Amino acid sequence: MPRNLSPSASPVRCADIASSAFDAVRGDQAARRFGDDLRGRFHAEHCHLFSSGRAALSALFSALRARTPERDTVSLPAFTSYSVASAAVRSGLKVAFYDLDPATLCPEPGSFERSLGPDVVCAVVCHLFGYPCPMNGLADIAAGHGVPLVDDAAQAMGATVEGRATGMSGIAGILSLSRGKNITSVDGGVILTNDSELSRAIAGVACEPSRRRDIPALALKALLIWALQRPQIYWLPRSLPFLKIGASVFEPDFPIGEMSPFQAALGRRMFGRLDEINQERVRNAEDIIRRSGKPGRFPEPAPGSRPVYLRLPCLGQAGREIPEMGVVRSYPQALCDLQELRPHVVHGAQDCPEARRLARELVTLPTHCFVTEADRETLARSVA
Ligand SMILES: Cc1ncc(COP(=O)(O)O)c(C=O)c1O
């Protein structure tokens, strides 16, 4: 069978899936324990667990909106996961965009500031592919407009910048545990905040309770992730287009639910290995950059930051995807060009040419645990 690399993978273990299912059935206090671990590591006073990262983001938007009901817009990077825009629309909000600096993948400060206005509920900063964005300057700009900052660390769990963990700047942060993130619990999302009033508002957002009867289906999905992300088997899901593996979809009609005890138990087990898993990604990414001999093709991590390279982004690679090696464009269109999002974009939203260029020219290289030395050499040689 052909060996295929997936663009992203998370090294979930069979034994952890079995123990987590057992814990969930037994009624172990998995969610409380996972929440305690997260609060401890991130020095967060409050932690809320959700069924997905987009559910967490949407609950956060709704809670922030309740504080400023006269505002109706979220400011987003024009190049990011379509899930971020889906969450804004799910919360009944309009979207405005700001552009990114392609050399760092961080917000371009002038464009960021222009996206903020009296109607903006919050501005979201995403640490794309595990590259942390410095937040202090952006927080100052946002504060100047009375706009709270949301620190979206869905792709950067375990990274640090300016001496803080990503996810812990701004009024609140989010993490994701979906398939292909730094660690996975099949799906899962977290809100972290030190704002007690906001935490009460989040607790008040309508949220579907988790059901015991979902445990077998979730455990089966975890086993499928374990099996199908392997290079010997990945050709199978890749050859079934209806599975939409790796596709970016704008889908604002998703459930907002509690994280189930199974997801919390599995998330907690993987969280215990977060640094070890991230270190492997860092080693792989740095080795590919070194072997390529073209460090200028890769975005520059912010000075003093510790990136976690969920994937390794590579610039100026238009048309150079190699799907069987996991080299893909992550977001085929900038959010400002996404047809389905048009009805939700504020009038006069900025044009974001760099985001457009990133959508055309940026590919990501895999950095996960299934990438071998031979793969790193092939990946490095593929960089134009
Ligand atoms: C930056 C960012 N924010 C939020 C999300 C939503 O997370 P989830 O996939 O867990 O719904 C994603 C998912 O890809 C993401 O990349």
The ligand as a Tripos MOL2 file, in Angstrom:
@<TRIPOS>MOLECULE
LIG
   16    16     1     0     0
SMALL
NO_CHARGES

@<TRIPOS>ATOM
      1 C1         -7.5450   29.1840   14.9760 C.3       1 LIG1
      2 C2         -8.6920   28.2660   15.2480 C.ar      1 LIG1
      3 N1         -9.6450   28.6500   16.1100 N.ar      1 LIG1
      4 C3        -10.6920   27.8560   16.3960 C.ar      1 LIG1
      5 C4        -10.8280   26.6070   15.8230 C.ar      1 LIG1
      6 C5        -12.0020   25.7430   16.1470 C.3       1 LIG1
      7 O1        -11.6140   24.5680   16.7690 O.3       1 LIG1
      8 P1        -12.3910   23.1810   16.5880 P.3       1 LIG1
      9 O2        -11.8530   22.5060   15.3820 O.co2     1 LIG1
     10 O3        -12.0550   22.4390   17.8430 O.co2     1 LIG1
     11 O4        -13.8400   23.4830   16.4900 O.co2     1 LIG1
     12 C6         -9.8570   26.1680   14.9360 C.ar      1 LIG1
     13 C7         -9.9550   24.8540   14.2930 C.2       1 LIG1
     14 O5         -9.2900   24.5080   13.3730 O.2       1 LIG1
     15 C8         -8.7510   27.0110   14.6430 C.ar      1 LIG1
     16 O6         -7.7960   26.6290   13.7910 O.3       1 LIG1
@<TRIPOS>BOND
     1     1     2 1
     2     2     3 ar
     3     2    15 ar
     4     3     4 ar
     5     4     5 ar
     6     5     6 1
     7     5    12 ar
     8     6     7 1
     9     7     8 1
    10     8     9 2
    11     8    10 1
    12     8    11 1
    13    12    13 1
    14    12    15 ar
    15    13    14 2
    16    15    16 1
@<TRIPOS>SUBSTRUCTURE
     1 LIG1         1 GROUP 0 **** ****
